[in-house]
C-alpha cells in the first residue's frame, strides 16, 4: 500500500498515491500535505499538470 496512517495524520508516499486515494490536490492545512509534494511551494500539493 502506498499510503498509510501515521500519528498526526495521513501520509502519501508520492502524488500518484495521493491521486489514487482521491486526496489530491491537497492544501497545506489538509491531512497528507507535505512540502515535498508541493513542487511550486504555493501551498497546494499534487496539483494537476497544466498541460
N, C-alpha and C positions, 0 to 999 in steps of 0.2 A: 504494500500500500504506500502511496506517495505522500499522503498527509496523515498526520496523527495528532491526537490531543497532547498538549503539553501543559504543565502548570501555567496558569495565567492566560491560556488561550489556545488557539489553533495554529498549527504550523504546516505550511505548504513548502515542500522541497523546492519547487520552482513554479513558474507561471503556468506551465502546462498542467501541473497538478491542481492549481487553484482554479483554472478554467474547467477542468474535468469535474471538479467538485461543485461547480456552479457559483463559486465565490468571487470570481474576477469580473471586472476590475474591483480593487479594494481601495477605499480611502484610508488615510493614516489613522483614523480613530476606529477602524473596524478590525475584528479578530482576523488574524492571519497576515496582516500587513507587516512587512519588514522593509527597511530601507534598501536592502539588497535587491528587492524585486521592483523597486521604483527607479527605472533606468534614467528618467529625466529629472528626478528629485522634485517633482511638483506636488507630492502628497497623494498621488494616485498610483498604485502598483498594478502591474499586469494589464496595462491599457492595450486595447486592440491596436494593431498596426495601422498606420494612416496611409495604406497603400491604395 
